[in-house]
Amino acid sequence: MKGKILITPRAFAKNGMKEIEKLKQQGWEIHLNDTGKSYSHEEFVKYAKDVDGIIIGVDIADREMLKGCKNLKAIAKYGVGVDNIDLDTAKELGIKISRTVGSNSVSVAEHTIALMFACAKRIVDGAINVKNGKWNKNYEIELMGKKIGIIGFGNIGRHVGRLAQGIGMNVCAYDVFPINEKYAKEHNIQICLLDELVRTSDVITIHTPLTSETKDMINAERLKEMKTTAIVINAARGGIINEADLYEALVNKEIFASGFDVFSTEPPKTDEKLLRLDNFILTPHAASKTLEADMNTIKMSITNLITDIEG
């Protein structure tokens, strides 16, 4: 036996069984989450304590959990965000961490554009009104010729930019890391400072990790700087936009609409005031839930994990 691997993301039981069989044939012992739901933290800790590698989804790999895993050599994140892993402790213990960068970029970018259209064209409240016997026609927003401001210009952000240009939008981008000027020039991307992007964009979309620096990056102060016709999209991580401040901005018509796929607490509480607003659209952290993204991420996370364990 080569070693033990714990796989927690539910997508593996649904779409990854062929890849798991390949691992078994190579001599790996696999503990797969086939329950159809996420493990509790207690279950996760119990199953992780004697494995050599983990493919992790949303489970919390905190300091206590990591220190209890005496054989753990590597963790492969099923996805990109690693805010659920104590990276400092992992480094201290010599545990290698990998991410599936780019595996779900197309799906998340398309979902972002879908949220933008739903907000601009008031698709959701229009559908609900008709189903309830109301024939209300609300003013919508044209997107052609408007500016989309992309905060975080990595794989997903760049693909959002390409899709937006396909419908005639102008693209400006901000990132905490330097944006490649050659790429920006070749693809007609305006590189902006954050405050300029917030102030001048018609659509603002978030594609940056949640860190101590990005938490509450979009707050009451920045929301007040936006156009009253602005649309704000978050398909990155909850907590980057202050949800209480966003509620006030939407209620007071400081911005036009907002669309979220992620929340600071997931799932959000059903009595959350934000959820009841007509100009707030939400989806259940599902931007990457396509078969294509699942297969890309399954294969990449396995490759990453085995490389790190054996490397």
BALOBA-1460 file (C-alpha; in Angstrom, 3 decimals):
// residues 311
<rec num="1" residu="m" x="0.000" y="0.000" z="0.000"/>
<rec num="2" residu="k" x="1.342" y="3.418" z="-0.983"/>
<rec num="3" residu="g" x="-0.559" y="5.313" z="1.697"/>
<rec num="4" residu="k" x="-3.948" y="6.556" z="2.843"/>
<rec num="5" residu="i" x="-5.920" y="9.400" z="1.280"/>
<rec num="6" residu="l" x="-9.036" y="11.117" z="2.638"/>
<rec num="7" residu="i" x="-11.330" y="12.688" z="0.031"/>
<rec num="8" residu="t" x="-14.100" y="14.901" z="1.427"/>
<rec num="9" residu="p" x="-15.661" y="16.838" z="-1.524"/>
<rec num="10" residu="r" x="-18.998" y="15.308" z="-2.490"/>
<rec num="11" residu="a" x="-18.273" y="15.706" z="-6.206"/>
<rec num="12" residu="f" x="-15.927" y="12.710" z="-6.110"/>
<rec num="13" residu="a" x="-18.686" y="10.260" z="-5.155"/>
<rec num="14" residu="k" x="-20.877" y="11.671" z="-7.925"/>
<rec num="15" residu="n" x="-18.442" y="12.226" z="-10.778"/>
<rec num="16" residu="g" x="-15.020" y="10.954" z="-9.745"/>
<rec num="17" residu="m" x="-15.348" y="7.209" z="-9.207"/>
<rec num="18" residu="k" x="-13.258" y="6.320" z="-12.276"/>
<rec num="19" residu="e" x="-10.412" y="8.456" z="-10.962"/>
<rec num="20" residu="i" x="-10.743" y="6.905" z="-7.499"/>
<rec num="21" residu="e" x="-10.539" y="3.406" z="-8.980"/>
<rec num="22" residu="k" x="-7.315" y="4.420" z="-10.723"/>
<rec num="23" residu="l" x="-5.877" y="5.506" z="-7.363"/>
<rec num="24" residu="k" x="-6.845" y="2.196" z="-5.778"/>
<rec num="25" residu="q" x="-5.228" y="0.270" z="-8.636"/>
<rec num="26" residu="q" x="-2.040" y="2.255" z="-8.029"/>
<rec num="27" residu="g" x="-2.012" y="1.057" z="-4.423"/>
<rec num="28" residu="w" x="-3.641" y="3.920" z="-2.520"/>
<rec num="29" residu="e" x="-6.155" y="3.270" z="0.261"/>
<rec num="30" residu="i" x="-9.038" y="5.718" z="-0.149"/>
<rec num="31" residu="h" x="-11.509" y="6.967" z="2.449"/>
<rec num="32" residu="l" x="-14.236" y="8.708" z="0.432"/>
<rec num="33" residu="n" x="-17.040" y="10.885" z="1.698"/>
<rec num="34" residu="d" x="-19.970" y="9.159" z="0.004"/>
<rec num="35" residu="t" x="-22.618" y="10.341" z="2.483"/>
<rec num="36" residu="g" x="-24.094" y="12.948" z="0.146"/>
<rec num="37" residu="k" x="-23.452" y="15.715" z="2.680"/>
<rec num="38" residu="s" x="-20.487" y="17.514" z="4.187"/>
<rec num="39" residu="y" x="-18.725" y="15.890" z="7.111"/>
<rec num="40" residu="s" x="-19.151" y="17.443" z="10.530"/>
<rec num="41" residu="h" x="-15.899" y="18.830" z="11.919"/>
<rec num="42" residu="e" x="-15.740" y="15.919" z="14.358"/>
<rec num="43" residu="e" x="-16.077" y="13.397" z="11.522"/>
<rec num="44" residu="f" x="-13.459" y="15.200" z="9.457"/>
<rec num="45" residu="v" x="-10.958" y="15.202" z="12.332"/>
<rec num="46" residu="k" x="-11.580" y="11.506" z="13.037"/>
<rec num="47" residu="y" x="-11.057" y="10.386" z="9.441"/>
<rec num="48" residu="a" x="-8.055" y="12.665" z="8.856"/>
<rec num="49" residu="k" x="-5.906" y="11.693" z="11.824"/>
<rec num="50" residu="d" x="-3.979" y="8.816" z="10.217"/>
<rec num="51" residu="v" x="-3.919" y="9.682" z="6.495"/>
<rec num="52" residu="d" x="-0.986" y="10.708" z="4.305"/>
<rec num="53" residu="g" x="-2.971" y="13.120" z="2.154"/>
<rec num="54" residu="i" x="-6.295" y="14.937" z="2.057"/>
<rec num="55" residu="i" x="-8.313" y="16.325" z="-0.820"/>
<rec num="56" residu="i" x="-10.296" y="18.959" z="1.030"/>
<rec num="57" residu="g" x="-13.396" y="20.954" z="0.192"/>
<rec num="58" residu="v" x="-15.028" y="23.272" z="2.731"/>
<rec num="59" residu="d" x="-13.830" y="21.365" z="5.811"/>
<rec num="60" residu="i" x="-11.909" y="23.391" z="8.398"/>
<rec num="61" residu="a" x="-8.270" y="22.360" z="8.742"/>
<rec num="62" residu="d" x="-7.405" y="24.382" z="11.843"/>
<rec num="63" residu="r" x="-4.275" y="24.212" z="14.008"/>
<rec num="64" residu="e" x="-5.640" y="21.621" z="16.414"/>
<rec num="65" residu="m" x="-6.786" y="19.361" z="13.594"/>
<rec num="66" residu="l" x="-3.495" y="19.625" z="11.686"/>
<rec num="67" residu="k" x="-1.374" y="18.919" z="14.760"/>
<rec num="68" residu="g" x="-3.392" y="15.759" z="15.331"/>
<rec num="69" residu="c" x="-2.510" y="14.378" z="11.877"/>
<rec num="70" residu="k" x="0.830" y="12.688" z="12.505"/>
<rec num="71" residu="n" x="1.249" y="11.194" z="9.016"/>
<rec num="72" residu="l" x="-0.125" y="14.070" z="6.947"/>
<rec num="73" residu="k" x="2.192" y="15.155" z="4.134"/>
<rec num="74" residu="a" x="-0.087" y="17.123" z="1.814"/>
<rec num="75" residu="i" x="-3.490" y="18.767" z="1.418"/>
<rec num="76" residu="a" x="-4.947" y="19.418" z="-2.032"/>
<rec num="77" residu="k" x="-7.725" y="22.003" z="-2.066"/>
<rec num="78" residu="y" x="-10.670" y="21.107" z="-4.278"/>
<rec num="79" residu="g" x="-10.957" y="24.665" z="-5.552"/>
<rec num="80" residu="v" x="-8.906" y="27.811" z="-5.152"/>
<rec num="81" residu="g" x="-9.712" y="29.505" z="-1.832"/>
<rec num="82" residu="v" x="-7.655" y="28.209" z="1.093"/>
<rec num="83" residu="d" x="-9.129" y="30.380" z="3.845"/>
<rec num="84" residu="n" x="-10.390" y="27.188" z="5.546"/>
<rec num="85" residu="i" x="-6.826" y="25.910" z="6.026"/>
<rec num="86" residu="d" x="-4.419" y="27.180" z="8.702"/>
<rec num="87" residu="l" x="-1.552" y="27.862" z="6.315"/>
<rec num="88" residu="d" x="0.891" y="28.961" z="9.014"/>
<rec num="89" residu="t" x="0.467" y="25.718" z="10.940"/>
<rec num="90" residu="a" x="0.692" y="23.683" z="7.734"/>
<rec num="91" residu="k" x="3.987" y="25.378" z="6.892"/>
<rec num="92" residu="e" x="5.253" y="24.832" z="10.440"/>
<rec num="93" residu="l" x="4.467" y="21.112" z="10.196"/>
<rec num="94" residu="g" x="5.851" y="20.719" z="6.679"/>
<rec num="95" residu="i" x="2.452" y="19.924" z="5.147"/>
<rec num="96" residu="k" x="2.326" y="20.886" z="1.470"/>
<rec num="97" residu="i" x="-0.750" y="22.805" z="0.259"/>
<rec num="98" residu="s" x="-1.964" y="22.939" z="-3.345"/>
<rec num="99" residu="r" x="-4.900" y="24.526" z="-5.163"/>
<rec num="100" residu="t" x="-6.687" y="23.742" z="-8.416"/>
<rec num="101" residu="v" x="-5.993" y="27.104" z="-9.993"/>
<rec num="102" residu="g" x="-7.927" y="27.577" z="-13.233"/>
<rec num="103" residu="s" x="-9.968" y="24.375" z="-13.019"/>
<rec num="104" residu="n" x="-13.298" y="26.165" z="-12.534"/>
<rec num="105" residu="s" x="-12.486" y="29.556" z="-14.061"/>
<rec num="106" residu="v" x="-14.894" y="29.231" z="-16.979"/>
<rec num="107" residu="s" x="-17.827" y="28.122" z="-14.811"/>
<rec num="108" residu="v" x="-17.321" y="30.859" z="-12.206"/>
<rec num="109" residu="a" x="-16.844" y="33.528" z="-14.867"/>
<rec num="110" residu="e" x="-20.022" y="32.471" z="-16.686"/>
<rec num="111" residu="h" x="-21.942" y="32.489" z="-13.393"/>
<rec num="112" residu="t" x="-20.643" y="35.991" z="-12.694"/>
<rec num="113" residu="i" x="-21.926" y="37.206" z="-16.046"/>
<rec num="114" residu="a" x="-25.262" y="35.473" z="-15.380"/>
<rec num="115" residu="l" x="-25.611" y="37.319" z="-12.060"/>
<rec num="116" residu="m" x="-24.741" y="40.586" z="-13.797"/>
<rec num="117" residu="f" x="-27.454" y="40.065" z="-16.425"/>
<rec num="118" residu="a" x="-29.989" y="38.959" z="-13.803"/>
<rec num="119" residu="c" x="-29.368" y="42.157" z="-11.839"/>
<rec num="120" residu="a" x="-29.319" y="44.484" z="-14.844"/>
<rec num="121" residu="k" x="-32.419" y="42.989" z="-16.467"/>
<rec num="122" residu="r" x="-34.265" y="42.300" z="-13.183"/>
<rec num="123" residu="i" x="-34.859" y="38.717" z="-14.278"/>
<rec num="124" residu="v" x="-35.640" y="37.205" z="-10.874"/>
<rec num="125" residu="d" x="-38.165" y="39.700" z="-9.526"/>
<rec num="126" residu="g" x="-39.747" y="39.913" z="-12.999"/>
<rec num="127" residu="a" x="-40.273" y="36.145" z="-13.064"/>
<rec num="128" residu="i" x="-41.642" y="36.114" z="-9.513"/>
<rec num="129" residu="n" x="-44.060" y="38.946" z="-10.295"/>
<rec num="130" residu="v" x="-45.463" y="37.204" z="-13.382"/>
<rec num="131" residu="k" x="-45.860" y="33.915" z="-11.485"/>
<rec num="132" residu="n" x="-47.788" y="35.829" z="-8.816"/>
<rec num="133" residu="g" x="-50.144" y="37.384" z="-11.364"/>
<rec num="134" residu="k" x="-48.412" y="40.771" z="-11.531"/>
<rec num="135" residu="w" x="-47.514" y="42.367" z="-14.858"/>
<rec num="136" residu="n" x="-45.098" y="45.007" z="-13.584"/>
<rec num="137" residu="k" x="-42.503" y="46.366" z="-15.997"/>
<rec num="138" residu="n" x="-39.487" y="47.825" z="-14.235"/>
<rec num="139" residu="y" x="-36.726" y="49.823" z="-15.873"/>
<rec num="140" residu="e" x="-33.642" y="47.781" z="-16.663"/>
<rec num="141" residu="i" x="-30.040" y="48.668" z="-17.518"/>
<rec num="142" residu="e" x="-28.267" y="48.197" z="-20.848"/>
<rec num="143" residu="l" x="-24.777" y="46.735" z="-20.489"/>
<rec num="144" residu="m" x="-23.269" y="47.379" z="-23.917"/>
<rec num="145" residu="g" x="-20.807" y="50.261" z="-23.704"/>
<rec num="146" residu="k" x="-20.780" y="50.228" z="-19.894"/>
<rec num="147" residu="k" x="-17.666" y="49.713" z="-17.762"/>
<rec num="148" residu="i" x="-17.104" y="46.567" z="-15.712"/>
<rec num="149" residu="g" x="-14.566" y="46.889" z="-12.913"/>
<rec num="150" residu="i" x="-12.889" y="43.615" z="-11.969"/>
<rec num="151" residu="i" x="-11.305" y="43.393" z="-8.513"/>
<rec num="152" residu="g" x="-8.842" y="40.504" z="-8.659"/>
<rec num="153" residu="f" x="-7.439" y="39.844" z="-12.122"/>
<rec num="154" residu="g" x="-6.380" y="36.207" z="-11.956"/>
<rec num="155" residu="n" x="-7.727" y="33.341" z="-14.063"/>
<rec num="156" residu="i" x="-11.381" y="34.014" z="-13.248"/>
<rec num="157" residu="g" x="-11.100" y="37.783" z="-13.451"/>
<rec num="158" residu="r" x="-9.437" y="37.643" z="-16.863"/>
<rec num="159" residu="h" x="-12.121" y="35.306" z="-18.212"/>
<rec num="160" residu="v" x="-14.864" y="37.597" z="-16.879"/>
<rec num="161" residu="g" x="-13.151" y="40.393" z="-18.770"/>
<rec num="162" residu="r" x="-13.147" y="38.426" z="-22.027"/>
<rec num="163" residu="l" x="-16.831" y="37.546" z="-21.682"/>
<rec num="164" residu="a" x="-17.758" y="41.140" z="-20.842"/>
<rec num="165" residu="q" x="-15.894" y="42.446" z="-23.876"/>
<rec num="166" residu="g" x="-17.905" y="39.991" z="-25.962"/>
<rec num="167" residu="i" x="-21.065" y="41.978" z="-25.193"/>
<rec num="168" residu="g" x="-19.378" y="45.312" z="-25.824"/>
<rec num="169" residu="m" x="-18.406" y="46.300" z="-22.286"/>
<rec num="170" residu="n" x="-15.270" y="48.236" z="-21.390"/>
<rec num="171" residu="v" x="-13.038" y="46.531" z="-18.827"/>
<rec num="172" residu="c" x="-10.948" y="47.992" z="-16.046"/>
<rec num="173" residu="a" x="-9.094" y="45.875" z="-13.506"/>
<rec num="174" residu="y" x="-7.438" y="46.165" z="-10.110"/>
<rec num="175" residu="d" x="-5.303" y="43.633" z="-8.271"/>
<rec num="176" residu="v" x="-3.104" y="43.778" z="-5.187"/>
<rec num="177" residu="f" x="-0.445" y="42.157" z="-7.377"/>
<rec num="178" residu="p" x="0.883" y="43.960" z="-10.468"/>
<rec num="179" residu="i" x="-1.216" y="43.302" z="-13.568"/>
<rec num="180" residu="n" x="0.789" y="42.317" z="-16.641"/>
<rec num="181" residu="e" x="0.902" y="45.520" z="-18.680"/>
<rec num="182" residu="k" x="1.569" y="43.688" z="-21.942"/>
<rec num="183" residu="y" x="-1.518" y="41.512" z="-21.414"/>
<rec num="184" residu="a" x="-3.601" y="44.568" z="-20.492"/>
<rec num="185" residu="k" x="-2.522" y="46.451" z="-23.614"/>
<rec num="186" residu="e" x="-3.061" y="43.475" z="-25.931"/>
<rec num="187" residu="h" x="-6.544" y="42.836" z="-24.505"/>
<rec num="188" residu="n" x="-7.645" y="46.467" z="-24.136"/>
<rec num="189" residu="i" x="-7.805" y="46.337" z="-20.319"/>
<rec num="190" residu="q" x="-7.599" y="49.576" z="-18.351"/>
<rec num="191" residu="i" x="-5.526" y="49.114" z="-15.178"/>
<rec num="192" residu="c" x="-7.117" y="51.093" z="-12.326"/>
<rec num="193" residu="l" x="-6.515" y="51.960" z="-8.722"/>
<rec num="194" residu="l" x="-9.207" y="50.518" z="-6.458"/>
<rec num="195" residu="d" x="-10.826" y="53.845" z="-5.592"/>
<rec num="196" residu="e" x="-10.979" y="54.853" z="-9.261"/>
<rec num="197" residu="l" x="-12.530" y="51.507" z="-10.196"/>
<rec num="198" residu="v" x="-15.176" y="51.797" z="-7.482"/>
<rec num="199" residu="r" x="-16.044" y="55.361" z="-8.440"/>
<rec num="200" residu="t" x="-16.250" y="54.970" z="-12.232"/>
<rec num="201" residu="s" x="-17.495" y="51.413" z="-12.914"/>
<rec num="202" residu="d" x="-21.062" y="50.502" z="-13.831"/>
<rec num="203" residu="v" x="-20.558" y="46.900" z="-12.709"/>
<rec num="204" residu="i" x="-18.132" y="45.923" z="-9.941"/>
<rec num="205" residu="t" x="-17.271" y="42.254" z="-9.566"/>
<rec num="206" residu="i" x="-15.089" y="40.598" z="-6.928"/>
<rec num="207" residu="h" x="-12.582" y="37.841" z="-7.775"/>
<rec num="208" residu="t" x="-10.024" y="38.033" z="-4.984"/>
<rec num="209" residu="p" x="-9.307" y="35.718" z="-2.034"/>
<rec num="210" residu="l" x="-10.616" y="36.496" z="1.451"/>
<rec num="211" residu="t" x="-7.684" y="37.687" z="3.563"/>
<rec num="212" residu="s" x="-7.214" y="40.086" z="6.456"/>
<rec num="213" residu="e" x="-6.524" y="42.758" z="3.824"/>
<rec num="214" residu="t" x="-9.606" y="42.057" z="1.683"/>
<rec num="215" residu="k" x="-12.147" y="41.503" z="4.473"/>
<rec num="216" residu="d" x="-14.771" y="44.287" z="4.260"/>
<rec num="217" residu="m" x="-12.903" y="45.746" z="1.278"/>
<rec num="218" residu="i" x="-16.275" y="46.950" z="-0.016"/>
<rec num="219" residu="n" x="-17.840" y="48.779" z="2.921"/>
<rec num="220" residu="a" x="-20.193" y="51.697" z="3.521"/>
<rec num="221" residu="e" x="-17.575" y="54.247" z="2.521"/>
<rec num="222" residu="r" x="-16.825" y="52.610" z="-0.813"/>
<rec num="223" residu="l" x="-20.483" y="51.845" z="-1.543"/>
<rec num="224" residu="k" x="-21.272" y="55.554" z="-1.175"/>
<rec num="225" residu="e" x="-18.608" y="56.325" z="-3.795"/>
<rec num="226" residu="m" x="-20.311" y="54.124" z="-6.406"/>
<rec num="227" residu="k" x="-22.741" y="55.252" z="-9.070"/>
<rec num="228" residu="t" x="-26.397" y="55.018" z="-8.071"/>
<rec num="229" residu="t" x="-26.799" y="52.777" z="-11.143"/>
<rec num="230" residu="a" x="-23.959" y="50.448" z="-10.112"/>
<rec num="231" residu="i" x="-24.310" y="46.663" z="-9.887"/>
<rec num="232" residu="v" x="-22.118" y="44.792" z="-7.385"/>
<rec num="233" residu="i" x="-21.325" y="41.087" z="-7.856"/>
<rec num="234" residu="n" x="-19.563" y="38.726" z="-5.438"/>
<rec num="235" residu="a" x="-18.766" y="35.213" z="-6.647"/>
<rec num="236" residu="a" x="-15.465" y="35.016" z="-4.749"/>
<rec num="237" residu="r" x="-15.736" y="34.760" z="-0.960"/>
<rec num="238" residu="g" x="-18.193" y="35.996" z="1.638"/>
<rec num="239" residu="g" x="-16.837" y="38.725" z="3.870"/>
<rec num="240" residu="i" x="-15.091" y="40.742" z="1.174"/>
<rec num="241" residu="i" x="-18.245" y="42.865" z="0.908"/>
<rec num="242" residu="n" x="-19.709" y="43.999" z="4.229"/>
<rec num="243" residu="e" x="-23.240" y="42.610" z="4.015"/>
<rec num="244" residu="a" x="-24.777" y="44.973" z="6.580"/>
<rec num="245" residu="d" x="-23.381" y="47.961" z="4.690"/>
<rec num="246" residu="l" x="-24.589" y="46.502" z="1.387"/>
<rec num="247" residu="y" x="-28.114" y="46.153" z="2.785"/>
<rec num="248" residu="e" x="-28.198" y="49.849" z="3.681"/>
<rec num="249" residu="a" x="-26.862" y="50.818" z="0.257"/>
<rec num="250" residu="l" x="-29.533" y="48.754" z="-1.526"/>
<rec num="251" residu="v" x="-32.391" y="49.953" z="0.688"/>
<rec num="252" residu="n" x="-31.347" y="53.583" z="0.294"/>
<rec num="253" residu="k" x="-30.907" y="53.194" z="-3.505"/>
<rec num="254" residu="e" x="-27.237" y="54.156" z="-3.292"/>
<rec num="255" residu="i" x="-26.604" y="51.403" z="-5.874"/>
<rec num="256" residu="f" x="-28.940" y="49.685" z="-8.341"/>
<rec num="257" residu="a" x="-28.596" y="45.999" z="-7.464"/>
<rec num="258" residu="s" x="-26.305" y="43.266" z="-6.214"/>
<rec num="259" residu="g" x="-25.802" y="39.563" z="-6.918"/>
<rec num="260" residu="f" x="-24.082" y="37.130" z="-4.533"/>
<rec num="261" residu="d" x="-23.017" y="33.504" z="-4.826"/>
<rec num="262" residu="v" x="-21.115" y="33.575" z="-1.519"/>
<rec num="263" residu="f" x="-21.867" y="34.756" z="2.016"/>
<rec num="264" residu="s" x="-20.010" y="35.429" z="5.248"/>
<rec num="265" residu="t" x="-22.131" y="32.678" z="6.841"/>
<rec num="266" residu="e" x="-23.206" y="29.768" z="4.656"/>
<rec num="267" residu="p" x="-25.978" y="29.019" z="4.249"/>
<rec num="268" residu="p" x="-27.224" y="32.505" z="5.172"/>
<rec num="269" residu="k" x="-29.926" y="32.750" z="7.809"/>
<rec num="270" residu="t" x="-33.390" y="32.680" z="6.248"/>
<rec num="271" residu="d" x="-34.424" y="35.755" z="8.247"/>
<rec num="272" residu="e" x="-31.477" y="37.780" z="6.950"/>
<rec num="273" residu="k" x="-32.804" y="41.192" z="5.853"/>
<rec num="274" residu="l" x="-30.635" y="41.250" z="2.745"/>
<rec num="275" residu="l" x="-32.351" y="38.154" z="1.347"/>
<rec num="276" residu="r" x="-35.736" y="39.862" z="1.274"/>
<rec num="277" residu="l" x="-34.726" y="42.710" z="-1.040"/>
<rec num="278" residu="d" x="-35.991" y="42.698" z="-4.635"/>
<rec num="279" residu="n" x="-32.714" y="44.201" z="-5.875"/>
<rec num="280" residu="f" x="-30.568" y="41.499" z="-4.269"/>
<rec num="281" residu="i" x="-30.081" y="38.222" z="-6.169"/>
<rec num="282" residu="l" x="-28.457" y="35.168" z="-4.624"/>
<rec num="283" residu="t" x="-27.339" y="31.666" z="-5.515"/>
<rec num="284" residu="p" x="-26.118" y="28.890" z="-3.157"/>
<rec num="285" residu="h" x="-22.319" y="29.054" z="-3.684"/>
<rec num="286" residu="a" x="-22.896" y="27.205" z="-6.933"/>
<rec num="287" residu="a" x="-20.785" y="29.151" z="-9.435"/>
<rec num="288" residu="s" x="-18.391" y="26.250" z="-9.935"/>
<rec num="289" residu="k" x="-21.054" y="23.522" z="-9.970"/>
<rec num="290" residu="t" x="-20.828" y="22.281" z="-13.531"/>
<rec num="291" residu="l" x="-19.834" y="18.813" z="-14.679"/>
<rec num="292" residu="e" x="-16.977" y="20.307" z="-16.666"/>
<rec num="293" residu="a" x="-15.569" y="22.167" z="-13.658"/>
<rec num="294" residu="d" x="-16.037" y="19.121" z="-11.421"/>
<rec num="295" residu="m" x="-14.037" y="16.882" z="-13.759"/>
<rec num="296" residu="n" x="-11.271" y="19.455" z="-14.194"/>
<rec num="297" residu="t" x="-11.027" y="19.974" z="-10.441"/>
<rec num="298" residu="i" x="-11.184" y="16.259" z="-9.585"/>
<rec num="299" residu="k" x="-8.313" y="15.419" z="-11.919"/>
<rec num="300" residu="m" x="-6.189" y="18.417" z="-10.968"/>
<rec num="301" residu="s" x="-6.610" y="17.928" z="-7.209"/>
<rec num="302" residu="i" x="-5.593" y="14.251" z="-7.492"/>
<rec num="303" residu="t" x="-2.528" y="15.142" z="-9.566"/>
<rec num="304" residu="n" x="-1.565" y="17.887" z="-7.114"/>
<rec num="305" residu="l" x="-1.927" y="15.631" z="-4.074"/>
<rec num="306" residu="i" x="0.011" y="12.656" z="-5.446"/>
<rec num="307" residu="t" x="2.781" y="14.955" z="-6.707"/>
<rec num="308" residu="d" x="3.136" y="16.543" z="-3.258"/>
<rec num="309" residu="i" x="3.030" y="13.258" z="-1.344"/>
<rec num="310" residu="e" x="5.579" y="11.558" z="-3.591"/>
<rec num="311" residu="g" x="7.678" y="14.616" z="-4.378"/>
